[in-house]
């Protein structure tokens, strides 16, 4: 493969700044409309990505322009400190040359980041809708392959129908308004997701950056205490999506599984968000999750909204 760092004729590329967040959000919502039929990207999420401390905007972000029109966006970040590098890549249809050019840039930069970490190769991961605006044939031609599939699932909820459930015997939920409970939530997430595909260990401070803690509503994150076990499960949700309430994480420690904690936390989310006036709630789940999460969500009435593939590219570190 020949890599060109020069934009195709008629197109220009520059790094993003925080001031570009609104334009990027508008572009991503154009892609959303094409891929899932609705605008589903929030400006707060774009801003959080652009200001993340593990992103060097000067070198890890790219905006693709056709004249004055923003037609593409790519971003790279490094959570592993090793060979694993994550990227985003969004380009409007009909800009094949521009799409390939952004891939050139982010693949080259991923190799540099991996080398700076002391790794001998870059293992690059990209999440795309299963019917993306990016042509999958071009990805495969460059050596990318799909390695995982995720379902985005949702469920209708209604006040008076979905009520807060009574806690099972020995189970007490508490929200994470106190700092010590926020640290417990982080620790529970780290432990309960250790064996999950693509999990990257994160310190408490890194996790705060990941979730944009400055704007988190901590009353929407709960820790479940199980008598005889201790703090055994965590539910992280957020209410900043226009289309639905969102469950970001639901984790149960291995030794506490099979006791109905996952079901209780799920129904708690349904009831809480129905009481807030929401009519829909969603989440994402790894279809190969060995903990049985997909079956749990299906048993509680959640159905497929759309699917996302994880694409992987392995190349030598630069």
Secondary structure in CASP SS format (residue, H / E / C, confidence):
PFRMAT SS
TARGET T0000
AUTHOR 0000-0000-0000
METHOD secondary structure of the structure
MODEL  1
X C 1.00
X C 1.00
X C 1.00
X C 1.00
X C 1.00
X C 1.00
X C 1.00
X C 1.00
X C 1.00
X C 1.00
X E 1.00
X E 1.00
X E 1.00
X E 1.00
X C 1.00
X C 1.00
X C 1.00
X H 1.00
X H 1.00
X H 1.00
X H 1.00
X H 1.00
X H 1.00
X H 1.00
X H 1.00
X H 1.00
X H 1.00
X H 1.00
X H 1.00
X H 1.00
X H 1.00
X H 1.00
X H 1.00
X H 1.00
X H 1.00
X H 1.00
X C 1.00
X C 1.00
X C 1.00
X C 1.00
X C 1.00
X C 1.00
X H 1.00
X H 1.00
X H 1.00
X H 1.00
X H 1.00
X H 1.00
X H 1.00
X H 1.00
X C 1.00
X C 1.00
X C 1.00
X C 1.00
X C 1.00
X C 1.00
X H 1.00
X H 1.00
X H 1.00
X H 1.00
X E 1.00
X E 1.00
X E 1.00
X E 1.00
X E 1.00
X E 1.00
X C 1.00
X C 1.00
X E 1.00
X E 1.00
X E 1.00
X E 1.00
X E 1.00
X E 1.00
X E 1.00
X E 1.00
X E 1.00
X C 1.00
X C 1.00
X C 1.00
X C 1.00
X C 1.00
X C 1.00
X E 1.00
X E 1.00
X E 1.00
X E 1.00
X E 1.00
X E 1.00
X E 1.00
X E 1.00
X C 1.00
X C 1.00
X C 1.00
X C 1.00
X H 1.00
X H 1.00
X H 1.00
X H 1.00
X H 1.00
X H 1.00
X H 1.00
X H 1.00
X H 1.00
X H 1.00
X H 1.00
X H 1.00
X H 1.00
X H 1.00
X H 1.00
X H 1.00
X H 1.00
X H 1.00
X H 1.00
X H 1.00
X H 1.00
X C 1.00
X C 1.00
X C 1.00
X C 1.00
X E 1.00
X E 1.00
X E 1.00
X E 1.00
X E 1.00
X E 1.00
X E 1.00
X E 1.00
X E 1.00
X C 1.00
X C 1.00
X C 1.00
X C 1.00
X C 1.00
X C 1.00
X H 1.00
X H 1.00
X H 1.00
X H 1.00
X H 1.00
X H 1.00
X C 1.00
X C 1.00
X C 1.00
X E 1.00
X E 1.00
X E 1.00
X E 1.00
X E 1.00
X E 1.00
X E 1.00
X E 1.00
X E 1.00
X E 1.00
X E 1.00
X E 1.00
X C 1.00
X C 1.00
X C 1.00
X C 1.00
X C 1.00
X C 1.00
X C 1.00
X C 1.00
X C 1.00
X C 1.00
X C 1.00
X C 1.00
X C 1.00
X C 1.00
X E 1.00
X E 1.00
X E 1.00
X E 1.00
X E 1.00
X C 1.00
X C 1.00
X C 1.00
X H 1.00
X H 1.00
X H 1.00
X H 1.00
X H 1.00
X H 1.00
X H 1.00
X H 1.00
X H 1.00
X H 1.00
X H 1.00
X H 1.00
X H 1.00
X H 1.00
X C 1.00
X C 1.00
X C 1.00
X C 1.00
X C 1.00
X C 1.00
X C 1.00
X C 1.00
X C 1.00
X C 1.00
X C 1.00
X H 1.00
X H 1.00
X H 1.00
X H 1.00
X H 1.00
X H 1.00
X H 1.00
X C 1.00
X C 1.00
X H 1.00
X H 1.00
X H 1.00
X C 1.00
X C 1.00
X H 1.00
X H 1.00
X H 1.00
X E 1.00
X E 1.00
X E 1.00
X E 1.00
X E 1.00
X E 1.00
X C 1.00
X C 1.00
X C 1.00
X E 1.00
X E 1.00
X E 1.00
X E 1.00
X E 1.00
X E 1.00
X E 1.00
X E 1.00
X E 1.00
X C 1.00
X C 1.00
X C 1.00
X C 1.00
X C 1.00
X C 1.00
X E 1.00
X E 1.00
X E 1.00
X E 1.00
X E 1.00
X E 1.00
X E 1.00
X E 1.00
X C 1.00
X H 1.00
X H 1.00
X H 1.00
X C 1.00
X C 1.00
X C 1.00
X C 1.00
X H 1.00
X H 1.00
X H 1.00
X H 1.00
X H 1.00
X H 1.00
X H 1.00
X H 1.00
X H 1.00
X H 1.00
X H 1.00
X H 1.00
X H 1.00
X H 1.00
X H 1.00
X C 1.00
X C 1.00
X C 1.00
X C 1.00
X E 1.00
X E 1.00
X E 1.00
X E 1.00
X E 1.00
X E 1.00
X E 1.00
X C 1.00
X C 1.00
X C 1.00
X C 1.00
X C 1.00
X C 1.00
X H 1.00
X H 1.00
X H 1.00
X H 1.00
X H 1.00
X H 1.00
X H 1.00
X C 1.00
X C 1.00
X C 1.00
X E 1.00
X E 1.00
X E 1.00
X E 1.00
X E 1.00
X E 1.00
X E 1.00
X E 1.00
X E 1.00
X E 1.00
X E 1.00
X E 1.00
X E 1.00
X E 1.00
X C 1.00
X C 1.00
END
